[in-house]
Amino acid sequence: MRTLTNADLEAYLNEELAVEEATSVEEQIREQPELKERLLEILARRDAGVHSLGEIWRRHRVTCPTRPQLQQYLLGVIPSPEESTYISFHLEQIGCRLCAANLADLIAASEQSEEEANSQQQSTRRRKYFQSSVGRLRKEEK
């Protein structure tokens, strides 16, 4: 196990670590009470309003695209190529978990709305078939 820095603990608090790293940090915090104390100090400093510029940017996610921008990216209708390139970079290179989760949610919602539209279309088609055949079908006489 490597020694954790305050930057590592802050990244853990910001949920910026990969799953494996976050798990390792959690285990170390459980095993080492001094890490828990450092974590509490970081939280106290945050609550007291002592922030660095980088921490403010990370906390408020200034560099993250908005949900409507992610929707446009998903649909391929981003107005500028630079913006599209930046969103790709943000998702793939930086690996922002919040934006990836937002994008996955948008994809799931899109797939669900497509399924609902297809289901409604089939229902409408079926109803029209039945309405067009009313009075044309005769009972078989025995």
Salt bridges, closest charged atoms under 4 A:
ASP8 OD2 - ARG2 NH1 2.70
GLU10 OE2 - ARG45 NH2 2.57
GLU26 OE1 - ARG30 NH2 3.79
GLU55 OE1 - ARG45 NH2 3.32
GLU55 OE2 - ARG46 NE 3.17
GLU55 OE2 - HIS51 ND1 3.56
ASP105 OD2 - ARG67 NH2 2.50
